Each structure stands twice: as structure tokens, then as C-alpha cells.
Amino acid sequence: MVEEGRKILIFSQFTSMLELIEQHLHHAEIGYVKLTGKTKKRDEVITAFQSGQVPIFLISLKAGGVGLNLTAADTVIHYDPWWNPAAEDQASDRAWRIGQDKPVFVYKLITNKSIEEKILALQQNKAELAHSILSTDHEGEAKLTENDVMNLFEKF
């Protein structure tokens, strides 16, 4: 993707996963910046990505899910799923902003027959629940129930 000139946002809920990806990018000599809750010079890493100094922006889901305008990006990769689809949608929306002048491609990396598949199914159920609540003008909030969590650990 980098060879094609893509500008990529990679989101993970785990900063330790971002560190593993960071090691690979460093070894491959691919430029990147990283934003986590520990990043002190937030504006500098954002500017480096937006200005084209680096093609990849590693972002923790919690640190980068809101308040960013990253229209330089044309590709969003969710490395691992989060049970709440709204959190992932907010992260993807960093690239879908006013001023975006190119198509944006969003990828979710899911391992077959894994807990990730179950989380994806849970996301779909939560999204359907939220839609049904919103479409009938009822107030409420979709929550992860104890049963939802237990279903994640059932056999495949």
C-alpha cells in the first residue's frame, strides 16, 4: 500500500500491538508517526502525517478516536476489533472529514474462527440494536451484557 502512495491510519486498541507494528516498520525502513495517550507532542505527529512527511500513522483507538482531522489519509486499518462499533466508526471518521478529496478505504483485520469473529458479530448485533432503538425514537444506550461477554468465550 505504501508503494502505491497510500496514506494509512492503523488503529489498535492495544498500545503493545502498536509497538510490535512499529518495530516492523522501523526494520522495513518505512516512515511513521505514533499517537497514544502518552504522546506529549500530539500536534507535531499530526502535522508530520498531514504534511506528507510519513505515510503511516499508528494510533491507539482511545487516543485517536475523537478530535482529529486526518484528511491526508486514504486508508484506515483496524488491526483488532473493539466490541463497540461506534468507537471504530469514530476512529474511521478521522479520515472522513470536511476537506477530504479522495476515496477512503477501511479495512478490518479479522482472524478466521477466532474471538475477533465473535467480536465482529457482537458489533453487528450492537449496531442493529442501536439502530432499532434510534429508529423507534426510544432513548437508551446499547451496553455489553454479561451474556454478550460469555458468548465471546464459547467454543467455535
Secondary structure as the mmCIF struct_conf table of DSSP 4:
data_model
#
loop_
_struct_conf.conf_type_id
_struct_conf.id
_struct_conf.beg_label_comp_id
_struct_conf.beg_label_asym_id
_struct_conf.beg_label_seq_id
_struct_conf.end_label_comp_id
_struct_conf.end_label_asym_id
_struct_conf.end_label_seq_id
HELX_RH_3T_P HELX_RH_3T_P1 VAL A 2 GLU A 4
TURN_TY1_P TURN_TY1_P1 GLY A 5 GLY A 5
STRN STRN1 ILE A 8 SER A 12
BEND BEND1 GLN A 13 GLN A 13
HELX_RH_AL_P HELX_RH_AL_P1 THR A 15 HIS A 27
TURN_TY1_P TURN_TY1_P2 ALA A 28 GLU A 29
STRN STRN2 TYR A 32 LEU A 35
TURN_TY1_P TURN_TY1_P3 GLY A 37 LYS A 38
BEND BEND2 LYS A 40 LYS A 40
HELX_RH_AL_P HELX_RH_AL_P2 ARG A 42 GLN A 50
TURN_TY1_P TURN_TY1_P4 SER A 51 GLY A 52
BEND BEND3 GLN A 53 GLN A 53
BEND BEND4 PRO A 55 PRO A 55
STRN STRN3 ILE A 56 SER A 60
HELX_RH_AL_P HELX_RH_AL_P3 LEU A 61 GLY A 64
BEND BEND5 GLY A 65 GLY A 67
TURN_TY1_P TURN_TY1_P5 THR A 71 ALA A 72
STRN STRN4 THR A 75 HIS A 78
BEND BEND6 TYR A 79 ASP A 80
BEND BEND7 TRP A 83 TRP A 83
HELX_RH_AL_P HELX_RH_AL_P4 PRO A 85 SER A 92
TURN_TY1_P TURN_TY1_P6 ASP A 93 ALA A 95
BEND BEND8 TRP A 96 ARG A 97
TURN_TY1_P TURN_TY1_P7 ILE A 98 GLY A 99
BEND BEND9 LYS A 102 LYS A 102
STRN STRN5 PHE A 105 LYS A 108
TURN_TY1_P TURN_TY1_P8 ASN A 112 LYS A 113
BEND BEND10 SER A 114 SER A 114
HELX_RH_AL_P HELX_RH_AL_P5 ILE A 115 SER A 135
TURN_TY1_P TURN_TY1_P9 THR A 136 ASP A 137
HELX_RH_AL_P HELX_RH_AL_P6 GLU A 146 LEU A 152
TURN_TY1_P TURN_TY1_P10 PHE A 153 PHE A 153
BEND BEND11 GLU A 154 GLU A 154
#
